[in-house]
Amino acid sequence: MKIFIKYFIKISLIIYFFSNQSVSDDHKLNESDILFKKAYEFFKSKKYNEAFPIFEKLANNSEHDAQYNLAYLLKEGKGITKKYSESLYWAFLSKLGDIEKANDLVSELVDLVPEKTVETVREDVKNYLVNSIESGSKTSIMQLGKFFLDVVEEKEFPSAYKWFTIGAALGLENADQMRDDVEEELSPEEIIEEQENAEKFFKDFVSKNNQNSNKENNS
């Protein structure tokens, strides 16, 4: 009976989460919202195999709520066979995207996956964010800073400081506060080193983005 109650609560929570993402008027939605709503309807009808590819598409487009839903489906084996390692990958990314419910999911999955595999998944998440930043994503800069605080086994304050410093220079939300909070954990030598690293990356990032913008304007 306790097992059934626990399962029922979990399903109720996920359905509640999905339902809060849906909107009745399709004309008010953008393309990703419409896809999310469609996937939710499939989920509600227990057509998990049809919901899964839509959430997967949205997850690969850095939709953090879709990343959480994809992680959930992979963990529960709905619409796809269970795969804890892949579920953890998406759960980490949704956690870095500030999906609060992802914290519990990550904790559950870390207990289910061998530590060696967890480390591999962490590295995959880092590579995803680095590649995203190299492609011009500003939001991934903040997520990579959080990665070094919230995903790695032991907090790496110098690396987090570098990325938050870059984020602050770009005017990203909360970056200056997070930079200053992390700075308190660093030695003067670490601060100077990471400020120099941040300056170099910032200049290269802005220059590359300006070049890409000019190419688009001239095309």
C-alpha positions in Angstrom: 0.0 0.0 0.0 2.8 2.4 0.9 4.5 1.7 -2.5 1.2 2.4 -4.3 0.8 5.7 -2.5 4.3 6.8 -3.2 3.9 5.9 -6.9 0.6 7.8 -7.1 2.1 10.9 -5.5 4.9 10.9 -8.0 2.6 10.6 -11.0 0.4 13.3 -9.6 3.3 15.6 -9.2 4.5 15.1 -12.8 1.0 15.5 -14.2 0.7 18.7 -12.1 4.0 20.0 -13.5 2.9 19.2 -17.1 -0.5 20.8 -16.7 1.0 24.0 -15.4 3.0 24.3 -18.6 -0.1 24.0 -20.9 -2.0 27.0 -22.3 -5.4 26.8 -23.8 -5.0 29.3 -26.6 -2.6 28.0 -29.2 -2.4 31.3 -31.0 -0.7 32.8 -28.0 2.1 30.2 -28.0 5.4 30.1 -29.8 6.5 26.9 -31.6 8.2 25.3 -28.6 5.2 26.0 -26.4 2.9 24.4 -28.9 5.2 21.3 -29.0 5.3 21.2 -25.2 1.5 21.3 -25.0 1.3 18.6 -27.6 3.7 16.4 -25.7 1.8 17.0 -22.5 -1.5 15.9 -24.1 0.3 12.7 -25.2 1.6 12.2 -21.7 -1.8 12.7 -20.2 -3.3 10.1 -22.6 -0.4 7.7 -21.6 0.9 7.8 -25.1 4.4 8.0 -23.7 6.1 6.8 -26.9 4.6 9.8 -28.7 5.5 12.3 -26.0 9.1 11.2 -25.7 10.4 12.3 -29.1 8.9 15.7 -28.7 10.4 16.3 -25.3 13.7 15.0 -26.7 13.6 17.5 -29.5 12.8 20.4 -27.0 15.5 19.1 -24.6 18.1 19.3 -27.3 17.1 22.9 -28.0 17.9 23.7 -24.3 14.3 23.8 -23.1 15.0 23.1 -19.4 11.5 22.0 -18.5 11.6 19.5 -21.4 15.0 18.3 -20.2 13.4 17.5 -16.8 10.5 15.7 -18.4 12.8 13.7 -20.6 14.9 12.7 -17.6 11.8 11.6 -15.8 10.6 9.5 -18.7 14.0 7.9 -19.1 14.2 7.1 -15.4 10.7 5.6 -15.3 11.0 3.8 -18.7 7.9 5.4 -20.2 8.0 5.7 -24.0 11.5 4.4 -23.9 13.5 1.7 -22.1 14.9 2.8 -18.7 18.3 4.4 -19.0 19.6 5.9 -15.8 22.8 7.4 -17.2 21.0 9.3 -19.9 18.3 10.3 -17.4 21.0 11.8 -15.2 22.5 13.7 -18.1 19.2 15.5 -18.7 18.5 15.9 -15.0 21.8 17.7 -14.5 21.0 20.0 -17.4 17.6 20.8 -16.1 19.0 21.4 -12.6 21.5 23.9 -14.2 18.5 25.5 -15.9 16.9 26.2 -12.5 14.2 23.5 -12.6 13.8 23.1 -8.9 12.2 19.6 -9.1 15.4 18.4 -10.9 17.3 18.5 -7.6 15.4 15.5 -6.2 15.6 13.6 -9.4 19.4 14.1 -9.6 19.7 12.8 -6.0 17.7 9.7 -6.8 19.7 9.0 -10.0 23.1 9.5 -8.4 22.2 6.7 -6.0 21.3 4.4 -8.9 24.3 5.0 -11.1 27.9 3.8 -10.5 30.2 6.6 -9.5 32.4 6.0 -12.6 29.3 6.5 -14.8 28.3 9.6 -12.8 31.7 11.1 -13.6 31.3 10.3 -17.3 27.9 12.0 -17.3 29.3 15.0 -15.6 32.0 15.3 -18.2 29.4 15.0 -21.0 27.4 17.8 -19.4 30.4 20.0 -19.2 31.3 19.3 -22.9 27.7 20.1 -23.9 27.9 23.5 -22.2 31.4 24.3 -23.5 30.3 23.5 -27.1 27.1 25.6 -26.6 29.2 28.5 -25.4 31.5 28.2 -28.4 28.4 28.3 -30.6 27.6 31.7 -29.0 25.2 30.8 -26.2 25.3 33.3 -23.4 22.9 31.4 -21.1 25.2 28.4 -21.1 27.9 30.6 -19.6 25.9 30.9 -16.3 25.1 27.2 -16.4 28.8 26.3 -16.7 29.5 28.5 -13.7 26.8 26.7 -11.7 28.2 23.4 -13.0 31.4 23.9 -11.1 29.4 24.5 -7.9 26.4 22.2 -8.1 27.3 19.3 -10.4 30.9 18.5 -9.8 31.7 16.2 -6.8 33.7 18.9 -5.0 33.1 22.6 -5.7 35.6 24.2 -8.0 35.3 27.9 -7.0 38.0 29.3 -9.3 36.4 27.9 -12.4 32.9 29.0 -11.3 34.4 32.5 -10.6 35.7 32.7 -14.1 32.4 32.0 -15.8 30.4 34.2 -13.5 32.9 37.0 -14.1 32.3 36.6 -17.8 28.5 36.5 -17.3 28.7 39.7 -15.2 30.6 41.5 -18.0 27.9 40.4 -20.5 25.2 41.8 -18.1 23.6 38.4 -17.5 21.1 38.2 -14.7 22.4 37.6 -11.2 25.9 37.0 -12.5 27.5 39.9 -10.6 26.1 38.6 -7.3 27.2 35.1 -7.9 30.6 36.3 -8.9 31.0 38.3 -5.8 29.7 35.5 -3.6 32.3 33.0 -5.1 35.1 35.6 -4.8 34.9 35.3 -1.0 36.0 31.6 -1.3 39.2 32.4 -3.3 42.7 33.5 -2.4 44.0 36.8 -3.9 46.2 34.8 -6.3 43.2 32.7 -7.5 41.2 35.9 -8.0 43.8 37.6 -10.2 44.4 34.4 -12.3 40.8 33.8 -13.0 40.1 37.5 -13.7 42.8 37.3 -16.4 41.3 34.1 -17.8 37.9 35.7 -17.8 39.2 38.8 -19.6 40.8 36.8 -22.4 37.7 34.7 -23.0 35.4 37.7 -22.8 37.3 39.6 -25.5 37.4 36.5 -27.7 33.7 35.8 -27.2 32.5 39.3 -27.9 34.8 39.6 -31.0 33.5 36.3 -32.4 29.9 37.2 -31.8 30.4 40.6 -33.4 32.0 39.0 -36.5 29.1 36.5 -36.8 26.6 39.4 -36.4 28.3 41.4 -39.1 28.2 38.4 -41.5 24.5 37.9 -40.9 23.8 41.6 -41.5 25.8 41.6 -44.7 24.3 38.4 -46.1 
